Amino acid sequence: MTPKILTTIVGYTPRQFGADALAGVTVALVALPLSIAIAIASGAPPGAGLVTAVIAGFLISALGGSRVQIGGPTGAFIVVVYGVIHDHGYDGLLLATLMAGAFLLVAGLLRAGRLIRHIPEAVIEGFTIGIAIVIAVSQAKDLAGMSGGALPADFLPKLSSLWAMRETFNPIALTLGVICIVAILVLRRLAPKIPWLVVVVALASIVAAFALPSVETVAGHYGALPKGLPGPHLPKTNLAKMPELLPSALTIAFLAGIESLLSAIVADRMIGAAHRSNAELIAQGAANIASPLFGGLPATGAIARTATNVNAGGRTPVAGLIHALAIFAVLLLAAPLAGALVLPALAALLVVTAWTMSEPHRWPERFRLPKHELALLLLTALLTVLADLAIAIAVGTVLGLGLRFVRGETVPPTWHTPFPWKRDIRK
């Protein structure tokens, strides 16, 4: 359970620091607009996403079991976070995240890291696809520049609210958002080394600032971003609500554990390394205890940002520490610039994120799955969209493990590596 930073720092060279520093700054550029967008989509203040990237990102790199893991807020949490805030308020979310962090810390200390591998892959893919659908639909309001109250947490009422707002859409905002989606998807395929998420969102915001005054910005809609970190404080909520928040806390802990270990596996395969799963769970626990104390969101290892780190040359946890410090520097020195990002471009960024999460290129492979696995995948996705993520995970896992038991499969299969990171860059 020893943190990777303690072993990778042995024999550390100035040359490696240069590579890690460049990678850390590169990832920070990607994480900054993404963290703001995730916070907004979750129903939280935009600054909460940046606070999470700084606090949780630093701790996950400092304490984690992966050489190159990058932690922070991720799209997987949007659905559950939005629901908790909607039902229990922001302080309820902070308490649920604290509880989740404690669960993860205990799981790591009990060496439960490998037990998560028993979760059926069809369940993981199913709720990931379901989350992607909900994220994409949730972005329709900001993508189209529509005005109105906050969207409901449940999917079908959300669709009804969007339909009721249809006459308020801003055609200029919608055009800008659609252009951003197309540009990111096309340019990312043509030149994958360039962080097009950042470039496209920045260019769209510059164009809007000079020529499109009707397009709303983060600061214009939500107020100025904080200049620095808030002081640590306990959430202002009644501890008697803990039993009521238990399902949400368990869901947050489950998602953090699953996504962090998936991300660590992706990183292992990219650099030919081996992560320490229990150290990773302990780091996730510490991060999810610390983040809400500063008003932050739940956090976990971020697959896309971790892969960006590896592609940029990061090879030790120092890159993750620099990524967190770079975002902190932006909060201190350039918060107004971050506040000038336009909402349709950030919504476009999350639509692309949802598209990537769903791995559309894998549908032919999914349709060739055994019928019981495909049915489990589709059921989990459907329950995630129409019912509740906790219900989807519970029902899917019980059914999946039951099917595996009936078929006499006692050894869990190897998880599929998500996202098409095919470039072999082992060094």
Residue pairs with C-beta under 8 A, 6 or more apart in sequence:
1 65
1 108
1 109
1 111
1 276
1 278
1 279
1 282
2 276
2 279
3 62
3 63
3 64
3 65
3 279
3 283
3 317
4 64
4 65
4 66
4 67
4 275
4 276
4 279
4 316
4 317
5 61
5 62
5 63
5 316
5 317
5 318
8 67
8 315
8 316
8 317
8 318
9 316
9 318
12 316
12 318
16 315
16 316
16 318
17 318
19 313
19 314
19 315
19 319
20 313
20 314
20 315
20 316
20 318
20 319
20 322
21 318
21 319
21 322
22 312
22 313
23 309
23 310
23 312
23 313
23 314
23 319
23 322
23 323
24 309
24 314
24 318
24 319
24 320
24 321
24 322
24 323
24 325
24 326
25 322
25 323
25 326
26 195
26 308
26 309
26 312
27 70
27 305
27 308
27 309
27 312
27 314
27 319
27 320
27 323
28 322
28 323
28 324
28 326
28 327
28 330
29 195
29 198
30 195
30 197
30 198
30 304
30 305
30 308
31 53
31 57
31 70
31 72
31 302
31 305
31 323
31 327
32 50
32 53
32 198
32 327
32 330
32 338
33 197
33 198
33 201
33 202
33 338
33 341
33 345
33 346
33 349
34 49
34 197
34 305
34 349
34 353
35 49
35 50
35 52
35 53
35 72
35 73
35 327
36 46
36 49
36 50
36 218
36 225
36 338
36 341
36 346
37 49
37 346
37 347
37 349
37 350
38 49
38 73
38 74
38 75
38 77
38 78
38 297
38 350
39 45
39 46
39 47
39 48
39 49
39 50
39 52
39 73
39 297
40 46
40 49
40 142
40 218
40 222
40 343
40 346
41 75
41 78
41 82
41 135
41 138
41 139
41 347
41 350
42 73
42 77
42 78
42 81
42 82
42 85
42 297
43 81
43 82
43 85
43 86
43 150
44 81
44 85
44 90
44 93
44 297
45 222
45 295
46 218
46 222
46 225
46 339
47 225
47 226
47 331
48 295
48 296
48 297
49 73
49 297
50 225
50 226
50 327
50 330
50 331
50 338
51 226
51 229
51 230
51 291
51 294
51 295
51 296
51 297
52 72
52 73
52 291
52 296
52 297
52 298
52 299
53 72
53 73
53 323
53 324
53 327
54 229
54 324
54 325
54 327
54 328
54 331
55 229
55 287
55 290
55 291
55 294
55 296
55 324
56 71
56 72
56 73
56 287
56 288
56 290
56 291
56 296
56 299
57 70
57 71
57 72
57 287
57 299
57 320
57 323
57 324
57 327
58 320
58 321
58 324
58 325
59 71
59 283
59 286
59 287
59 290
60 69
60 70
60 71
60 72
60 260
60 283
60 284
60 287
60 299
60 301
60 320
61 69
61 70
61 71
61 317
61 318
61 319
61 320
61 321
61 323
61 324
62 283
62 317
62 320
62 321
63 279
63 282
63 283
63 286
63 287
64 71
64 260
64 279
64 280
64 283
64 284
64 301
64 317
64 320
65 264
65 275
65 276
65 277
65 278
65 279
65 280
65 283
66 263
66 264
66 267
66 268
66 273
66 275
66 276
66 280
66 301
66 306
66 317
67 267
67 271
67 273
67 275
67 315
67 316
67 317
68 267
68 270
68 271
68 273
68 306
68 309
68 310
68 314
68 315
68 316
68 317
68 319
68 320
69 260
69 263
69 264
69 267
69 275
69 280
69 301
69 306
69 317
69 320
70 301
70 302
70 305
70 306
70 308
70 309
70 319
70 320
70 323
71 260
71 283
71 284
71 287
71 299
71 300
71 301
71 302
71 320
72 299
72 302
72 305
73 296
73 297
73 298
73 299
74 259
74 299
74 300
74 302
74 303
75 131
75 132
75 135
75 350
75 353
75 354
75 357
76 128
76 131
76 255
76 259
76 300
76 357
77 252
77 255
77 297
77 298
77 300
78 131
78 134
78 135
78 138
79 130
79 131
79 134
79 135
79 384
79 389
80 248
80 251
80 252
80 255
80 389
80 390
81 93
81 252
81 297
81 298
82 138
82 153
83 153
83 248
83 388
83 389
84 92
84 93
84 96
84 245
84 248
85 92
85 93
86 150
86 152
86 153
87 153
88 96
88 237
88 241
88 244
88 245
88 248
89 237
91 235
91 236
91 237
92 235
92 237
92 241
92 245
93 292
93 297
94 235
94 237
94 292
94 295
95 235
95 237
95 239
95 241
95 242
95 245
95 292
96 245
96 248
96 249
96 252
97 249
97 252
97 288
97 291
97 292
97 296
97 297
97 298
98 235
98 288
98 289
98 292
98 293
99 242
99 245
99 246
99 249
99 253
100 249
100 250
100 252
100 253
100 256
100 288
100 298
101 253
101 284
101 285
101 286
101 287
101 288
101 289
101 290
101 291
101 292
102 285
102 289
103 249
103 250
103 253
103 285
104 253
104 256
104 257
104 281
104 282
104 284
104 285
104 288
105 281
105 282
105 285
105 286
105 289
106 285
107 113
107 253
107 257
107 281
107 285
108 278
108 279
108 280
108 281
108 282
108 283
108 284
108 285
109 278
109 282
111 278
112 278
112 281
113 261
113 276
113 277
113 278
113 280
113 281
114 277
116 257
116 258
116 261
116 277
117 261
117 412
117 415
118 401
118 412
119 258
119 397
119 400
120 373
120 376
120 396
120 397
120 400
120 401
120 403
120 404
121 413
121 415
121 416
122 369
122 373
122 374
122 376
122 377
122 380
122 396
122 400
123 376
123 377
123 380
123 393
123 396
123 397
123 400
124 258
124 262
124 415
125 359
125 366
125 377
125 380
125 416
126 376
126 377
126 378
126 379
126 380
126 381
126 384
126 392
126 396
127 380
127 381
127 384
127 389
127 392
127 393
127 396
128 357
128 358
128 418
129 357
129 358
129 377
129 381
129 384
130 380
130 381
130 382
130 383
130 384
130 385
130 389
130 392
131 354
131 357
131 384
131 389
132 354
132 355
132 357
132 358
133 354
133 358
133 381
133 384
133 385
134 155
134 384
134 385
135 350
135 351
135 353
135 354
135 357
136 350
136 351
136 354
136 355
137 155
137 158
137 159
137 162
138 151
138 158
139 347
139 348
139 350
139 351
139 354
140 146
140 162
140 347
141 148
141 151
141 162
141 165
141 347
142 177
142 343
142 344
142 346
142 347
143 173
143 174
143 177
143 178
143 344
143 347
143 348
143 351
144 169
144 170
144 173
144 174
144 177
144 344
145 169
145 170
145 172
145 173
145 174
145 177
145 214
145 215
145 216
145 343
145 344
146 162
146 165
146 166
146 168
146 169
146 170
147 165
147 168
148 161
148 164
148 165
148 168
149 161
151 158
151 161
151 162
152 158
152 160
152 161
155 385
155 386
156 386
170 214
170 215
172 212
172 214
172 215
173 212
173 214
173 215
173 216
173 343
173 344
174 344
176 204
176 207
176 208
176 212
176 215
176 342
176 344
176 345
177 344
177 345
177 347
177 348
177 351
178 348
179 204
180 200
180 201
180 204
180 344
180 345
180 348
180 349
181 348
181 351
181 352
183 196
183 200
184 196
184 197
184 200
184 348
184 349
184 352
185 352
185 355
187 194
187 196
187 199
187 200
188 196
192 311
193 311
195 308
197 349
197 352
200 345
200 348
200 349
201 341
201 342
201 345
201 346
201 348
201 349
202 341
204 342
204 344
204 345
204 348
205 217
205 340
205 341
205 342
205 345
208 215
208 217
208 342
208 345
209 217
209 340
212 342
215 342
215 343
215 344
216 342
216 343
217 339
217 340
217 341
217 342
217 343
218 225
218 338
218 339
218 340
218 341
218 342
218 343
218 346
219 225
219 336
219 339
219 340
221 343
224 335
224 336
224 339
225 331
225 335
225 336
225 338
225 339
226 331
226 335
227 331
227 332
227 335
228 331
228 332
229 294
229 328
229 331
230 294
230 295
231 294
232 293
232 294
233 293
233 295
234 293
235 292
247 390
248 390
250 390
251 389
251 390
251 393
252 288
252 298
253 288
254 393
255 298
255 300
256 284
256 288
256 298
256 299
256 300
257 281
257 284
257 300
259 300
259 301
259 302
259 303
260 280
260 281
260 283
260 284
260 300
260 301
261 275
261 277
261 280
261 281
261 301
262 301
262 303
262 415
262 418
263 300
263 301
263 302
263 303
263 306
264 275
264 277
264 280
264 301
265 275
265 415
265 417
266 303
266 306
266 307
266 417
266 418
266 419
266 421
267 273
267 275
267 306
267 307
267 310
268 274
268 275
269 417
269 421
270 307
270 310
270 421
270 423
270 424
270 425
270 426
271 310
271 315
271 425
271 426
271 427
272 426
280 301
284 299
284 300
284 301
287 299
288 298
288 299
290 296
291 297
291 298
291 299
303 418
303 419
304 353
304 356
304 419
305 323
307 419
307 421
309 319
309 320
309 323
310 425
311 423
311 425
312 319
314 320
315 427
330 337
330 338
331 338
356 419
359 418
359 419
359 420
361 420
366 374
366 377
367 374
369 377
372 403
376 396
376 399
376 400
376 403
379 395
379 396
379 399
380 392
380 393
380 395
380 396
381 392
383 391
383 392
383 395
383 396
384 392
404 410
404 412
